[in-house]
Amino acid sequence: MKALHIHVGERARRHIASHGLSPQDVRLVPAAAGGPKGLILNHLDQHLFGHWLPQGGHTVHLVGASIGAWRMATAAMQDPLKAFRDLASGYIQQNIEPEVGRKMPSPQRITAGFIETLRDFFGDSVPGMLQHPRYQLHVLTSRGRQVLRKGTPSRTVVGFTGLALGNAVSRRAVGLFLERTVFSTAGEPLPLPLNDLPTGRVELDAANFMPAMLASCSIPFMLEAVHNIPGAKPGSHWDGGIVDYHFHWHYSAMNKGLVLYPHFQQQVVPGWLDKALKWRHKASAWLDNMVLLAPSPQWVAGLPGGKLPDRNDFAGMGYEQRVKVWTQAVAAAEALSDEWQDWLRRGCPTDELRPI
């Protein structure tokens, strides 16, 4: 495989060696924050949720933050193939003009534009998504604590400065400033413990779906915080990726099943502020039952600009250039899905698997 690398934990490797890999084996699918990087997974998402996973007939937990929450909610729509194509097209073509005298649009304008985008995209589909017969959807936000409980500009600056300093010393310091909040559809709870950081749990329903989705994508200083989401504790909510950037969770505590992780890189980074802390990018025993699908670094180097689409492209490229480059990248990423399907057809050979 030239485009796709399949990384596995040891428990997952043993399972595949003995039984291969089938949809029935997958119990949980995480989806990382990362903005435009998530576009590179669009063709994989189309195959996984439009063709492969529906063959399983069992409950699958879909966990996401930021664009990952958007992707997992899209998977629960009535026609996921069309919905994922629409997601890629809409995300690529988004264009929020800045106010007069500004180089970039204000958080207020970006927030208003994103609210409209969410309503247009999900619209009348929400009731069916919340009652999906097989998928349990879990949308993550980061609720402010103490100084961040109220998302005023001054408190936000002070709070996130303190958060960055504390996190550099210990990831547990994140819990002093933010509470992981999990908005889950009714049904089975998450099949693993979340006791590493303060965690709130809220039922995802028609009243809080849009606010939770908006909050899960609300990058501090780029979008406004979302306040007092129905059903949740009072307070300000931001991007779920701040606490759980790539969901480095205790999956090995699951009593059955594997974790299938379509990801844009091999490393599973715990929180957004850990991006620069390379020692926190290492795999752990928690990922023992994970199958991670990621583009190979060599293949990524052949994309336009030698990289995945990212948020810096909004400022670094003109609109037409960005649309062209991102469209080319998504088209090229069909190779990831093709190679994944070919690996399945060939009986899941283990000599092509790589460690996480």
Secondary structure, 3 states (H helix, E strand, C coil): CCCEEEEECHHHHHHHHHHCCCHHHEEEEEECCCHHHHHHHHHHHHHHHHHHHHHCCCCEEEEECCHHHHHHHHHCCCCHHHHHHHHHHHHHHCCCCCCCCCCCCCHHHHHHHHHHHHHHHHHHHHHHHHCCCCEEEEEEEEEECHHHCCCCHHHHHHHHHHHHHHHHHCHHHHHHHEEEEEEECCCCCCCCCCCCCCEEEEECCCCCHHHHHHHHCCCECCECCEECCCCCCCCEEEEHHHCCCCCCCCHHHCCCCEEEEECCCCCCCCCHHHCCCHHHCCCCHHHCCEEEEEECHHHHHCCHHHCCCCCCHHHHCCHHHHHHHHHHHHHHCHHHHHHHHHHHHCCCCHHHEEEC
